[in-house]
C-alpha cells in the first residue's frame, strides 16, 4: 500500500512524518499546534472520540451515535 492511500491521525511531534507524507493527515483538536498546522484536516479531540467520528462520517458516510 502506498502512503498516498492512507488517512492517519496524529497529536504529537512523532506523528509529523506520517501526517506530512500520507494521503490525508488528520490532527485531533487537542494536538500540539505544530501538528495541527501540518495536518490537512482536523477532527474532534481524543476525549471526544474524534478519529472514530471522522471515520464514521467521512469514510462510512454515517452519523455516529456515540
C-alpha positions, 0 to 999 in steps of 0.5 A: 500500500502506498502512503498516498492511500492512507488517512492517519491521525496524529497529536504529537511531534512523532506523528509529523512524518506520517501526517506530512507524507500520507494521503490525508493527515488528520490532527485531533483538536487537542494536538500540539499546534505544530501538528495541527498546522501540518495536518490537512484536516482536523477532527474532534479531540481524543476525549471526544472520540474524534478519529472514530467520528471522522471515520464514521462520517467521512469514510462510512458516510454515517452519523455516529451515535456515540 
